[in-house]
C-alpha cells in the first residue's frame, strides 16, 4: 500500500469555511469538524486569507471565534499563518505539491498559477453560493489529481 505523503493545503476563510446557510446567514460550513480533522491528518495546512496576511493567525481566530459556538477552536491549531503582501500567490511554496482552496482569485493570481503550471492546484469553492460545496470527498479527489495517489 502506498503511504500518502502530506502535501500543503492553503485555506481561505470567507466563502470557504464560512458561507451562507439556508437562512442567508453567514455560518461555518456544516461539516467543519470532519473537514478540519481530515485536513489535520492529511495535510500541512496554512491560512491563505486576508485575516492572516501578516503572518499571525490572531485575526483568523478573532474572525472565526463567534462562529465556533459548539465547536472546538483547538481544531484550528494545525493551520499555520503565512505572510504575504499583495498577492496570495506570494505565500505559496511552488516547489512542493499543494492545493489552494479559495472562492475567488484575482486575474493576477490566476496568471501566476498558469505561469507555474499550477492552475489545477486551485480548488474553487464558494460556500456563499453552495453552502455544502466544500467536502472531504472533493478535497480527496483534488489530492489524488495532484499527487496521483
C-alpha positions as CSV (number, residue, x, y, z in Angstrom):
1,X,0.0,0.0,0.0
2,X,1.2,3.5,-0.9
3,X,1.6,5.7,2.1
4,X,0.1,9.2,1.4
5,X,2.6,12.0,1.7
6,X,1.3,15.1,3.3
7,X,1.0,17.9,0.9
8,X,0.5,21.6,1.6
9,X,-3.0,22.9,1.9
10,X,-3.7,26.7,1.7
11,X,-7.0,27.7,3.1
12,X,-9.1,30.8,2.6
13,X,-11.8,31.6,5.2
14,X,-14.6,33.7,3.8
15,X,-16.5,31.8,1.1
16,X,-14.7,28.6,2.0
17,X,-15.0,27.7,5.7
18,X,-17.7,30.4,6.2
19,X,-20.7,30.5,3.8
20,X,-24.3,31.4,3.7
21,X,-26.7,28.9,5.2
22,X,-30.3,28.3,4.2
23,X,-31.5,31.3,6.2
24,X,-29.0,33.5,4.3
25,X,-26.8,33.9,7.5
26,X,-23.0,33.7,7.5
27,X,-22.1,30.4,9.2
28,X,-19.5,27.7,9.4
29,X,-19.9,25.0,6.8
30,X,-22.0,22.2,8.2
31,X,-19.2,19.6,8.1
32,X,-16.5,21.8,9.6
33,X,-15.3,19.4,12.3
34,X,-15.0,16.5,9.9
35,X,-13.2,18.7,7.4
36,X,-10.7,20.1,9.9
37,X,-9.9,16.7,11.4
38,X,-9.3,15.4,7.8
39,X,-7.0,18.3,7.0
40,X,-5.1,17.8,10.2
41,X,-4.4,14.2,9.5
42,X,-3.6,14.5,5.8
43,X,-2.1,17.9,5.0
44,X,0.4,20.5,6.2
45,X,-2.1,23.4,6.5
46,X,-1.7,27.2,6.1
47,X,-4.1,30.1,6.3
48,X,-4.1,32.0,3.0
49,X,-6.6,34.7,3.8
50,X,-6.6,38.5,4.4
51,X,-7.3,37.7,8.0
52,X,-3.7,36.4,8.5
53,X,-1.7,38.1,5.7
54,X,0.9,39.5,8.2
55,X,2.0,36.1,9.5
56,X,-0.3,35.9,12.5
57,X,-3.4,33.8,13.0
58,X,-4.9,36.1,15.6
59,X,-7.1,37.8,13.0
60,X,-8.4,34.5,11.8
61,X,-9.2,33.3,15.3
62,X,-10.9,36.6,16.1
63,X,-12.9,36.4,12.9
64,X,-14.0,32.8,13.4
65,X,-14.5,32.9,17.1
66,X,-18.1,34.0,17.0
67,X,-19.0,31.3,14.5
68,X,-17.4,28.4,16.5
69,X,-20.2,28.1,19.0
70,X,-20.4,24.4,19.9
71,X,-17.2,23.6,18.0
72,X,-13.7,23.3,19.5
73,X,-11.4,26.1,18.4
74,X,-8.5,23.7,19.0
75,X,-9.5,22.2,15.7
76,X,-7.7,25.2,14.1
77,X,-4.3,24.6,15.8
78,X,-2.8,22.7,12.9
79,X,-3.3,25.6,10.5
80,X,-0.3,27.9,10.4
81,X,-0.3,31.5,9.3
82,X,1.9,32.7,6.5
83,X,2.9,36.1,5.3
84,X,2.2,37.8,2.0
85,X,2.0,41.4,0.8
86,X,0.0,41.9,-2.4
87,X,-1.0,38.6,-4.0
88,X,-1.7,35.4,-2.1
89,X,0.5,33.6,-4.5
90,X,3.5,35.2,-2.8
91,X,3.0,32.8,0.1
92,X,2.7,29.6,-1.9
93,X,5.6,27.2,-2.0
94,X,5.7,26.3,-5.7
95,X,8.5,23.7,-5.1
96,X,6.1,21.5,-3.1
97,X,2.8,19.8,-4.1
98,X,-0.1,21.9,-2.8
99,X,-3.8,22.5,-3.0
100,X,-5.2,26.0,-2.6
101,X,-8.9,26.3,-1.6
102,X,-10.3,29.7,-2.3
103,X,-13.6,31.1,-3.5
104,X,-12.1,33.8,-5.7
105,X,-8.7,34.6,-7.2
106,X,-7.7,37.8,-8.9
107,X,-6.6,37.6,-12.5
108,X,-3.0,38.3,-11.4
109,X,-3.1,35.3,-9.1
110,X,-4.6,33.1,-11.8
111,X,-1.8,34.3,-14.1
112,X,0.9,33.3,-11.6
113,X,-0.7,29.8,-11.3
114,X,-0.8,29.5,-15.1
115,X,2.8,30.6,-15.3
116,X,3.8,28.0,-12.8
117,X,1.6,25.4,-14.4
118,X,-0.3,25.0,-11.2
119,X,-3.8,26.2,-12.1
120,X,-5.2,22.7,-11.4
121,X,-4.0,23.1,-7.8
122,X,-6.7,25.6,-7.1
123,X,-9.9,24.0,-5.7
124,X,-12.5,26.7,-6.3
125,X,-15.1,26.6,-3.6
126,X,-17.8,29.2,-3.0
127,X,-19.8,28.4,0.1
128,X,-21.7,31.7,-0.2
129,X,-23.3,30.2,-3.3
130,X,-23.2,26.5,-2.3
131,X,-23.1,26.1,1.5
132,X,-22.3,22.4,1.1
133,X,-19.6,22.9,-1.6
134,X,-16.6,22.1,0.5
135,X,-16.4,18.4,1.4
136,X,-13.7,15.9,2.4
137,X,-14.6,14.0,-0.8
138,X,-13.9,17.0,-3.1
139,X,-10.6,17.6,-1.3
140,X,-9.6,14.0,-1.6
141,X,-10.4,14.0,-5.3
142,X,-8.2,17.0,-5.8
143,X,-5.4,15.5,-3.7
144,X,-5.5,12.4,-5.9
145,X,-5.5,14.6,-9.0
146,X,-2.4,16.5,-7.8
147,X,-0.4,13.6,-6.3
148,X,-1.6,10.6,-8.5
149,X,-2.3,8.5,-5.4
